[in-house]
Amino acid sequence: MSTYYIKASNAVEIIVSLEEQIRLGVLKPGESLPAIRELAQQIGVSPNTVATAYAKLRDAGLVVSDGRRGTTVALPPSHGDMLTELPAGLIDLASGNVDGNLLPPLNAAWLAEQGSLTGYDASGDASCLLEVARRWLTKEQLPSAEMGVFSGTLEAIAIALRLRVTPGARVWVEDPCWPPLLALLAGLRIKPVPLPVDAHGCLVPEPDKQVMAMILTLHAHNPTGATLSEERLNAMAALMQQQPHTLFILDGYWGPIADQPLPKLNLPANWLYILSVSKFLGPDLRVAVVSGSAAIVADMRRQQSLGPRWVSLLLQKLAAHLWLESEQNKVLSYAQQSYAARRATLVRGLADLGLAIPITGEGLHVWLPVADEASTLQALAAKGWGVQAGRPFRLQSPPAIRISLGNLTVDEAGVLARDIVSSLHRPKRSWI
């Protein structure tokens, strides 16, 4: 083992010294740290002092411990392990894309009417988008007194967590969970606390005032498709009333194409609702509207003003225009019906063949528990289907695959059902 040049007489000084060496690159990702007793002997402190320092670094996500292998510097968070590389020729049910045919078309005439682009004096939130969003919030029985516009769900969550959650703190998340959110938490050095998901949504945890935030998907949870029932959602809100310091983040990404509106909620003191337009207007718009308690929204807007400053007003106006047109032309209701038909056909086809989906749900994704993810992916690929392994989504939940419906037609759903059942029931190879 190498000798580490650390001047420290207590746990805090050890933490500061090792954190500095990690951030400066002196200690590389994956590099082993000395054993607890070895480092304690080197710097002349008790093993308990070193163990405490390592535990704090581990909670902050800077190091990882793996039993006999010891403690190593954590690898940087990456999106690379979220992606399934699909061989050419497969039908892509892995990427999670929406069906582009269900998005509203761009109107060239409307774009031409917008005139010249604005300058730096025109920053801020577009009143036309706030007006459309406010009508939506009213329909969903959510307050709209304090609102803001950000560049997508993940940016809004990132800003809120930086403001309210310290590195090393814990946050309740769904399990399975959206991989970009897990990567964000790793980047912020925040520890996810997994909450299982069933057919009624995320399970309600026991009160824990050490948890600093809860992040919930309201409809069409990615990857399971689960929607929070009224009973479950009210129980979550009641829990948040018991610990008002905990930030209650509600992800409403499925928004206007959800099967049912939200029930009336008794919101806690510290809450944030986020509605991205990506799924119903198009992922490339990168626009999300937030509503929430006055303090958190004001702090988020101040933080935004120090960085990107504002979301493109052209994008905001375009989002408002497309949203209104989609309502008037029934594009949103058609999209909801189309995704629902694909899902129902696949779920019914599987059930007819003796395979029941635990979470029928709604939305873009179907979550299918399997014994072995890799072999199931290979078997389906041999039949021409590319699906997503469940591993990037899972914290403690068992193996599964995610099937996305954006590139699946109703006619293909029955064929897919038969191929899934065939792949799961294929005979195992015997070795002699």
C-alpha positions as CSV (number, residue, x, y, z in Angstrom):
1,M,0.0,0.0,0.0
2,S,1.1,3.5,-0.7
3,T,1.8,6.0,2.0
4,Y,-0.8,8.8,2.0
5,Y,0.5,12.3,3.0
6,I,-2.4,13.3,5.2
7,K,-2.0,15.7,8.1
8,A,-5.0,14.9,10.2
9,S,-5.8,14.4,13.8
10,N,-9.6,13.8,13.6
11,A,-12.3,12.5,11.2
12,V,-13.1,15.9,9.8
13,E,-9.5,16.6,8.8
14,I,-9.2,13.2,7.2
15,I,-12.4,13.9,5.2
16,V,-11.2,17.3,4.0
17,S,-7.8,15.9,3.0
18,L,-9.1,12.9,1.1
19,E,-11.9,14.9,-0.6
20,E,-9.3,17.4,-1.8
21,Q,-7.1,14.7,-3.2
22,I,-10.1,13.1,-5.0
23,R,-11.2,16.4,-6.5
24,L,-7.7,17.4,-7.7
25,G,-7.2,14.0,-9.3
26,V,-4.4,12.9,-7.0
27,L,-6.6,9.9,-6.1
28,K,-8.0,8.5,-9.3
29,P,-11.4,6.9,-9.7
30,G,-11.2,3.2,-8.8
31,E,-8.0,3.7,-6.8
32,S,-7.9,1.8,-3.5
33,L,-7.6,3.7,-0.2
34,P,-5.5,2.2,2.6
35,A,-7.2,-0.2,5.0
36,I,-8.6,1.4,8.0
37,R,-6.0,0.2,10.4
38,E,-3.2,0.9,8.0
39,L,-4.2,4.6,7.6
40,A,-4.8,4.9,11.3
41,Q,-1.3,3.8,12.0
42,Q,0.2,6.1,9.3
43,I,-1.3,9.2,10.7
44,G,-1.5,8.3,14.4
45,V,-5.2,8.2,15.1
46,S,-7.6,5.5,16.2
47,P,-9.1,3.1,13.7
48,N,-12.6,4.3,14.7
49,T,-11.6,7.8,13.6
50,V,-10.6,6.6,10.1
51,A,-13.8,4.4,9.9
52,T,-15.9,7.4,10.7
53,A,-14.2,9.4,8.0
54,Y,-14.6,6.7,5.4
55,A,-18.3,6.3,6.3
56,K,-18.9,10.0,5.7
57,L,-17.0,9.9,2.4
58,R,-19.1,6.9,1.4
59,D,-22.3,8.7,2.3
60,A,-21.2,11.6,0.1
61,G,-20.7,9.2,-2.8
62,L,-16.9,9.9,-3.0
63,V,-15.8,6.4,-2.1
64,V,-17.3,2.9,-2.2
65,S,-16.7,0.0,0.1
66,D,-16.9,-3.6,-1.0
67,G,-16.2,-5.9,1.9
68,R,-12.8,-7.6,1.6
69,R,-11.9,-5.6,-1.4
70,G,-11.7,-2.5,0.8
71,T,-12.5,1.1,0.0
72,T,-12.0,2.7,-3.4
73,V,-12.5,6.1,-5.0
74,A,-16.0,6.1,-6.6
75,L,-16.2,6.2,-10.4
76,P,-17.7,9.4,-11.8
77,P,-21.4,9.2,-12.6
78,S,-22.1,8.3,-16.2
79,H,-25.1,7.8,-18.6
80,G,-23.2,5.2,-20.5
81,D,-24.5,2.2,-18.6
82,M,-28.1,3.3,-19.2
83,L,-28.0,2.6,-22.9
84,T,-28.6,-0.6,-24.7
85,E,-26.7,-0.8,-27.9
86,L,-29.1,-2.3,-30.4
87,P,-27.8,-4.3,-33.4
88,A,-29.0,-3.1,-36.8
89,G,-32.3,-4.4,-38.0
90,L,-34.0,-4.8,-34.6
91,I,-37.3,-3.0,-33.8
92,D,-36.3,-0.4,-31.2
93,L,-38.4,-1.0,-28.1
94,A,-35.4,-0.1,-25.8
95,S,-34.7,3.6,-26.3
96,G,-37.9,4.9,-24.7
97,N,-38.7,7.3,-27.5
98,V,-42.2,8.7,-28.0
99,D,-44.0,8.1,-31.3
100,G,-43.1,11.1,-33.4
101,N,-46.4,10.6,-35.4
102,L,-48.3,11.5,-32.2
103,L,-46.5,14.8,-31.7
104,P,-48.1,18.0,-33.0
105,P,-46.5,19.2,-36.3
106,L,-44.5,22.4,-36.5
107,N,-46.3,25.3,-38.2
108,A,-43.9,27.1,-40.5
109,A,-46.3,30.0,-40.9
110,W,-46.4,30.6,-37.1
111,L,-42.6,30.6,-36.9
112,A,-42.4,33.1,-39.7
113,E,-44.8,35.4,-37.8
114,Q,-42.4,35.6,-34.8
115,G,-40.2,38.1,-36.5
116,S,-36.6,38.8,-35.3
117,L,-35.2,37.0,-32.3
118,T,-35.2,38.9,-29.0
119,G,-32.1,40.2,-27.3
120,Y,-30.7,40.0,-23.7
121,D,-33.4,42.5,-22.6
122,A,-36.2,40.0,-23.2
123,S,-35.2,37.4,-20.6
124,G,-37.8,35.8,-18.4
125,D,-40.8,33.5,-18.7
126,A,-43.3,33.8,-21.6
127,S,-46.7,34.9,-20.4
128,C,-48.4,32.8,-23.0
129,L,-46.8,29.6,-21.7
130,L,-47.6,30.5,-18.1
131,E,-51.2,31.1,-19.0
132,V,-51.6,27.7,-20.7
133,A,-49.8,26.0,-17.9
134,R,-51.9,27.8,-15.3
135,R,-55.1,26.5,-16.9
136,W,-53.6,23.0,-16.7
137,L,-52.7,23.4,-13.1
138,T,-56.1,24.6,-12.2
139,K,-57.6,21.6,-14.0
140,E,-55.3,19.4,-11.9
141,Q,-56.3,21.2,-8.7
142,L,-52.8,22.4,-8.1
143,P,-51.8,25.9,-7.0
144,S,-50.3,28.2,-9.6
145,A,-49.4,31.3,-7.6
146,E,-45.7,30.7,-7.9
147,M,-44.4,29.4,-11.3
148,G,-41.2,29.1,-13.3
149,V,-39.9,27.7,-16.6
150,F,-36.8,25.5,-16.8
151,S,-35.0,23.4,-19.4
152,G,-36.6,20.1,-18.6
153,T,-37.5,18.0,-15.6
154,L,-33.9,17.0,-14.8
155,E,-32.7,20.6,-14.6
156,A,-35.6,21.6,-12.4
157,I,-34.9,18.7,-10.0
158,A,-31.2,19.4,-10.0
159,I,-31.6,23.0,-9.0
160,A,-34.2,22.1,-6.3
161,L,-31.9,19.5,-4.8
162,R,-28.8,21.7,-4.9
163,L,-30.8,24.3,-2.9
164,R,-32.4,22.0,-0.4
165,V,-30.3,18.8,-0.1
166,T,-26.7,18.6,1.1
167,P,-24.2,16.1,-0.2
168,G,-24.3,12.9,1.8
169,A,-28.0,13.3,2.6
170,R,-30.7,10.8,1.7
171,V,-33.6,11.1,-0.8
172,W,-36.6,8.8,-1.3
173,V,-36.9,7.5,-4.9
174,E,-38.9,4.9,-6.6
175,D,-37.4,1.5,-7.2
176,P,-37.0,0.8,-10.1
177,C,-36.1,4.4,-10.9
178,W,-35.4,6.6,-14.0
179,P,-31.6,6.1,-14.6
180,P,-30.9,9.8,-15.4
181,L,-32.2,10.7,-11.9
182,L,-30.0,8.1,-10.3
183,A,-27.0,9.6,-12.3
184,L,-28.0,13.1,-11.1
185,L,-28.1,11.9,-7.5
186,A,-24.7,10.3,-7.8
187,G,-23.3,13.5,-9.3
188,L,-24.7,15.5,-6.4
189,R,-23.4,13.0,-3.9
190,I,-26.9,12.3,-2.6
191,K,-27.9,8.8,-1.5
192,P,-31.1,7.3,-3.0
193,V,-33.3,5.5,-0.6
194,P,-35.4,3.0,-2.7
195,L,-39.1,2.6,-2.3
196,P,-40.7,-0.4,-4.0
197,V,-43.3,0.2,-6.7
198,D,-46.5,-1.9,-7.2
199,A,-49.7,-1.6,-9.2
200,H,-50.8,1.4,-7.1
201,G,-47.5,3.3,-7.4
202,C,-44.7,3.8,-4.9
203,L,-45.1,2.3,-1.4
204,V,-45.4,4.7,1.5
205,P,-42.3,4.6,3.7
206,E,-42.2,4.9,7.5
207,P,-41.5,8.5,8.6
208,D,-37.8,9.4,8.6
209,K,-36.8,13.0,9.3
210,Q,-33.3,12.3,8.1
211,V,-34.6,12.0,4.5
212,M,-34.3,15.4,2.8
213,A,-36.6,14.9,-0.2
214,M,-39.0,12.6,-1.9
215,I,-39.3,12.3,-5.7
216,L,-42.5,10.7,-7.1
217,T,-43.9,10.1,-10.5
218,L,-47.6,10.8,-10.6
219,H,-48.6,9.0,-13.8
220,A,-47.0,6.4,-16.1
221,H,-44.0,5.7,-14.0
222,N,-40.8,5.0,-16.0
223,P,-40.1,2.1,-16.3
224,T,-43.2,0.3,-14.8
225,G,-46.1,2.4,-16.1
226,A,-47.6,2.6,-12.6
227,T,-49.8,5.5,-11.6
228,L,-50.1,6.6,-8.0
229,S,-53.6,5.7,-6.7
230,E,-55.6,8.4,-4.9
231,E,-55.2,6.6,-1.6
232,R,-51.4,6.1,-2.0
233,L,-50.9,9.7,-3.1
234,N,-52.8,11.1,-0.2
235,A,-50.9,8.9,2.2
236,M,-47.6,10.3,0.8
237,A,-48.9,13.9,1.2
238,A,-49.9,13.0,4.8
239,L,-46.4,11.7,5.5
240,M,-44.9,14.9,4.1
241,Q,-47.1,16.9,6.5
242,Q,-45.4,15.1,9.4
243,Q,-41.9,16.2,8.2
244,P,-42.4,19.6,6.5
245,H,-38.6,20.1,6.0
246,T,-38.6,17.3,3.4
247,L,-39.0,18.5,-0.1
248,F,-41.9,16.8,-1.9
249,I,-41.1,16.7,-5.6
250,L,-44.0,15.6,-7.9
251,D,-43.0,14.7,-11.5
252,G,-46.0,15.1,-13.7
253,Y,-44.2,14.4,-17.0
254,W,-47.1,12.4,-18.6
255,G,-49.4,15.5,-18.0
256,P,-52.1,16.1,-20.5
257,I,-52.0,12.5,-21.9
258,A,-52.6,10.8,-18.6
259,D,-55.6,8.6,-18.2
260,Q,-57.1,10.4,-15.2
261,P,-56.6,13.9,-13.6
262,L,-55.0,14.2,-10.2
263,P,-57.1,14.0,-7.0
264,K,-57.3,17.0,-4.7
265,L,-54.1,17.0,-2.6
266,N,-53.4,18.5,0.8
267,L,-49.9,19.7,-0.1
268,P,-47.2,20.1,2.6
269,A,-45.3,23.3,3.2
270,N,-42.4,22.3,1.0
271,W,-43.5,21.0,-2.4
272,L,-42.6,21.2,-6.1
273,Y,-44.6,20.1,-9.2
274,I,-42.8,19.7,-12.5
275,L,-44.5,19.3,-15.9
276,S,-42.2,18.7,-18.9
277,V,-43.7,19.1,-22.3
278,S,-41.3,16.5,-23.8
279,K,-43.7,13.5,-23.9
280,F,-46.7,15.3,-25.4
281,L,-45.1,18.1,-27.5
282,G,-41.6,16.7,-28.3
283,P,-38.4,15.9,-26.4
284,D,-36.3,18.5,-28.2
285,L,-38.3,21.4,-26.9
286,R,-36.5,21.1,-23.5
287,V,-39.1,23.1,-21.6
288,A,-40.6,22.3,-18.2
289,V,-43.0,24.4,-16.1
290,V,-42.9,24.2,-12.3
291,S,-45.2,25.3,-9.6
292,G,-44.5,25.0,-5.9
293,S,-44.2,26.6,-2.5
294,A,-43.2,30.3,-2.8
295,A,-39.8,29.9,-1.2
296,I,-38.5,27.0,-3.3
297,V,-39.8,28.5,-6.6
298,A,-38.2,31.9,-5.8
299,D,-34.9,30.3,-4.8
300,M,-34.9,28.2,-8.0
301,R,-35.5,31.2,-10.2
302,R,-32.7,33.1,-8.4
303,Q,-30.4,30.2,-9.0
304,Q,-31.4,30.0,-12.6
305,S,-30.6,33.7,-13.0
306,L,-27.0,33.0,-12.0
307,G,-26.5,30.4,-14.7
308,P,-28.5,29.9,-17.9
309,R,-30.6,33.0,-16.8
310,W,-33.7,32.0,-18.8
311,V,-35.2,29.4,-21.2
312,S,-35.3,30.5,-24.8
313,L,-38.4,32.6,-25.2
314,L,-38.9,31.2,-28.8
315,L,-39.1,27.7,-27.3
316,Q,-41.5,28.8,-24.6
317,K,-43.8,30.5,-27.1
318,L,-43.5,27.5,-29.4
319,A,-44.5,25.2,-26.6
320,A,-47.5,27.3,-25.7
321,H,-48.6,27.5,-29.4
322,L,-48.2,23.7,-29.9
323,W,-50.0,23.0,-26.6
324,L,-53.0,25.1,-27.5
325,E,-53.2,23.6,-31.0
326,S,-52.9,20.1,-29.7
327,E,-55.8,20.7,-27.3
328,Q,-57.9,22.3,-30.1
329,N,-57.1,19.6,-32.7
330,K,-57.5,16.7,-30.2
331,V,-53.9,15.6,-30.8
332,L,-53.4,15.0,-27.1
333,S,-56.5,12.8,-26.7
334,Y,-55.5,10.9,-29.8
335,A,-52.0,10.3,-28.4
336,Q,-53.4,9.1,-25.0
337,Q,-55.8,6.7,-26.8
338,S,-53.0,5.4,-29.1
339,Y,-50.6,4.6,-26.3
340,A,-53.4,3.0,-24.3
341,A,-54.4,0.8,-27.2
342,R,-50.9,-0.5,-27.7
343,R,-50.4,-1.2,-24.0
344,A,-53.8,-2.9,-23.7
345,T,-53.2,-5.1,-26.7
346,L,-49.8,-6.2,-25.5
347,V,-51.0,-6.8,-21.9
348,R,-54.1,-8.7,-23.1
349,G,-52.0,-10.7,-25.5
350,L,-49.6,-11.8,-22.8
351,A,-52.5,-12.6,-20.4
352,D,-54.2,-14.8,-23.1
353,L,-50.9,-16.7,-23.3
354,G,-50.7,-17.2,-19.5
355,L,-48.4,-14.4,-18.7
356,A,-49.8,-11.7,-16.4
357,I,-48.1,-8.3,-16.1
358,P,-47.9,-7.3,-12.4
359,I,-48.4,-3.6,-13.2
360,T,-50.7,-2.9,-16.1
361,G,-50.5,0.8,-15.6
362,E,-50.5,3.4,-18.4
363,G,-48.0,5.3,-20.6
364,L,-45.0,4.5,-22.7
365,H,-43.4,1.5,-20.9
366,V,-44.2,-2.0,-19.8
367,W,-42.1,-3.6,-17.0
368,L,-41.8,-7.4,-17.2
369,P,-40.1,-9.4,-14.4
370,V,-37.8,-12.1,-15.7
371,A,-35.4,-14.6,-14.3
372,D,-32.4,-13.5,-16.3
373,E,-32.2,-10.2,-18.1
374,A,-29.4,-10.9,-20.5
375,S,-30.8,-14.2,-21.8
376,T,-34.2,-12.6,-22.3
377,L,-32.7,-9.8,-24.3
378,Q,-30.8,-12.2,-26.5
379,A,-33.8,-14.4,-27.1
380,L,-36.0,-11.4,-28.1
381,A,-33.2,-10.0,-30.3
382,A,-33.1,-13.3,-32.1
383,K,-36.8,-12.7,-33.0
384,G,-36.1,-9.1,-34.1
385,W,-37.0,-7.1,-31.0
386,G,-34.7,-4.8,-29.1
387,V,-35.7,-4.2,-25.5
388,Q,-34.0,-2.5,-22.5
389,A,-32.4,-4.4,-19.7
390,G,-33.8,-3.5,-16.3
391,R,-30.4,-3.3,-14.5
392,P,-29.8,0.5,-15.0
393,F,-33.2,1.2,-13.3
394,R,-32.9,-1.2,-10.4
395,L,-31.7,-0.4,-6.9
396,Q,-33.0,-3.4,-4.9
397,S,-35.9,-4.6,-7.2
398,P,-35.6,-8.0,-8.9
399,P,-34.5,-8.5,-12.6
400,A,-36.9,-7.3,-15.3
401,I,-36.9,-5.8,-18.8
402,R,-38.5,-2.6,-20.0
403,I,-40.5,-2.6,-23.2
404,S,-41.2,0.8,-24.7
405,L,-44.3,1.3,-26.9
406,G,-43.3,4.3,-28.9
407,N,-42.2,2.3,-31.9
408,L,-44.7,-0.5,-31.5
409,T,-48.0,-0.6,-33.5
410,V,-51.2,-2.3,-32.3
411,D,-50.8,-4.9,-35.0
412,E,-47.3,-5.8,-33.9
413,A,-48.3,-6.0,-30.2
414,G,-49.8,-9.5,-30.6
415,V,-46.8,-10.8,-32.4
416,L,-44.5,-9.3,-29.6
417,A,-46.6,-11.0,-26.9
418,R,-46.2,-14.4,-28.6
419,D,-42.4,-13.8,-29.0
420,I,-42.1,-12.8,-25.3
421,V,-43.8,-15.9,-24.0
422,S,-41.8,-18.0,-26.4
423,S,-38.5,-16.4,-25.3
424,L,-39.3,-16.9,-21.6
425,H,-40.3,-20.5,-22.0
426,R,-37.5,-21.6,-24.3
427,P,-35.8,-24.8,-23.2
428,K,-32.5,-24.5,-21.3
429,R,-29.4,-25.9,-22.8
430,S,-28.0,-29.1,-21.2
431,W,-24.3,-29.6,-20.9
432,I,-22.8,-33.1,-21.1
